[in-house]
Amino acid sequence: MLGLLAKVIPLDLASTLSPGIFALAIYLLGSKYHPYIRIFSFFAGILLIGIGITIAGFAVGAATPNVAVGESTSSAIVDLILGLVLIVFGIHSLSAKERKAKPATEKGSQVFKWVIIGIVIAVTNLDAAFLNFTAAKEVSDSTAVDSIEKIIILIVNLIFFTLPITLPFLITVLFPALKDKILPKLNQFVTKYSKYIIFVMLVGFGIYLAYKGIAHFL
């Protein structure tokens, strides 16, 4: 299980680096109008997409199972394609701009609106989506852990995927006196360095998957 976690956790950590989501979560928490209802609605939209991506990644891994020695041809092809996609998106992440939603000034809880905004932002946050998808596929591919352990790790994947929302929320609730010092610094760090960390993770894991796929045919 430790070997699988060593693969998955770096992908999960990189998937949390979403400056747009983080900044919007901070904005919602500081809103005068139903901040907690809005942040939970936003969270629900992000979580729905995270669950869908996790299920899709796990299903792809299950549909291309490893054989007794090495991996199957179908699994190798998926690894190769996914590896190349990760490399392309990793390179693209260096120049891509984070998608941002316009802050809302209307009164009211706007539950449905913020659920939809969460869904749209999660769907278009392709770097985090591919990282989460790849992590779920690695969990599915693993033969070193049982089904219960896989479920636990997949839940951990989702926790990391939604961390750009839950972390500001927890800081606001647990450390209200310090939130104005902590959150701006975290936001500055994520905004400044996220694209470089995501680039390293996407390209690094993409090279690993592409090599694993190519090695099957050598």
Secondary structure, DSSP 8 states (H G I E B T S, - for coil): -HHHHHHHHHHHHHHT--HHHHHHHHHHHT-SS-HHHHHHHHHHHHHHHHHHHHHHHHHHHHHS---SSS--HHHHHHHHHHHHHHHHHHHHHTT-----------SS--HHHHHHHHHHHHHH-HHHHHHHHHHHHHHHH-SSS-HHHHHHHHHHHHHHHTHHHHHHHHHHHH-TTTHHHHHHHHHHHHHHHHHHHHHHHHHHHHHHHHHHHHHHT-
